[in-house]
Amino acid sequence: MGNVLKNIGNFAAITGIVICLIAGLIRLSGNSYFFGYEAITLFIGGIAFMVLGCLAKLSILERSREMMR
């Protein structure tokens, strides 16, 4: 289970960073929409993926800490 959470966390974090970068580049280019979605919506989605990655990693840390007791 730990490896699954680790992989989910890594994938979610990388995906979130990429989505946020894309949203930022869209806004810097002067556009507000990307395939019908507002850039801010993509940015918020990227933040959600990064939070998911952080929560998965936190769960791994908590489980390893419980095993040490």
HELIX and SHEET records of a PDB file:
HELIX    1   1 GLY A    2  LEU A   28  1                                  27    
HELIX    2   2 ALA A   39  MET A   68  1                                  30    
SHEET    1   A 2 TYR A  33  PHE A  34  0                                        
SHEET    2   A 2 TYR A  37  GLU A  38 -1                                        
END                                                                             
